[in-house]
């Protein structure tokens, strides 16, 4: 089945630890995105990437890092510098063929204690 | 900076009432506009989208939206809501940045509750 796979679905970490969220897509999409969703704040863009080996900061990139070594993969690392890391994280990708519609993964819940 | 504003954060309606959710964006260039819906416990789904042409676009489940360029608005409408429309609705803008990349920006969402 084609789609976007995020893992893990639920993750607990101790404060001060870095954690990496995985995002893999087999849709052959060029562009990939990471958002965090918090109640009352909608989806806020963390990082995005248009092509392999290139990515741009979104609106709330501080405390996060990404890499795009392969077209199908766009992992997000939540570092200890992120002040409020507990959130729901959504990965998305976009086709340029169908006219810029964005597709979402199922999300990852990160809880930092 | 580009932004998307949804002014209604919570809306409560009775079944069969008409719905209009506001969405305004701030970006002067070419934009693509979207409405997404998130039902309780589910992920985001595309309701409808505007790229060009007729500014009145129709989506799934009887929803429609009108792009008014002069007002930088893309309001979502439905003539008669159902209990099953209870969900959170997000407006989104896909805007071309000065660096040549497309940045997808979402509004803060509107929670709609429809009373049976």
Contacts between the chains, C-beta under 8 A, distances in Angstrom:
chain1	res1	chain2	res2	distance
A	31	B	102	6.7
A	33	B	104	6.1
A	35	B	106	7.3
A	40	B	9	7.0
A	40	B	108	6.5
A	40	B	109	7.7
A	41	B	108	5.7
A	42	B	6	7.7
A	42	B	90	6.1
A	42	B	106	4.9
A	42	B	107	5.5
A	42	B	108	3.8
A	42	B	109	4.6
A	43	B	90	6.7
A	43	B	92	8.0
A	43	B	106	4.0
A	44	B	106	7.6
A	45	B	103	6.9
A	45	B	104	6.8
A	45	B	105	6.5
A	45	B	106	7.8
A	48	B	101	7.1
A	48	B	103	6.7
A	48	B	104	7.4
A	50	B	101	5.0
A	50	B	102	7.2
A	56	B	99	7.0
A	56	B	101	5.7
A	56	B	103	7.8
A	58	B	103	7.4
A	59	B	1	7.7
A	59	B	105	7.7
A	90	B	43	7.8
A	90	B	44	7.6
A	92	B	104	7.4
A	94	B	102	7.3
A	94	B	104	7.4
A	99	B	32	7.4
A	99	B	49	7.6
A	99	B	51	5.6
A	100	B	32	5.2
A	100	B	51	7.4
A	100	B	94	5.1
A	100	B	102	6.7
A	101	B	34	7.5
A	101	B	46	6.1
A	101	B	49	6.4
A	102	B	34	7.7
A	102	B	92	7.6
A	102	B	94	7.5
A	102	B	104	5.5
A	104	B	43	5.4
A	104	B	44	5.0
A	105	B	43	7.7
A	106	B	43	5.7
A	107	B	43	6.5
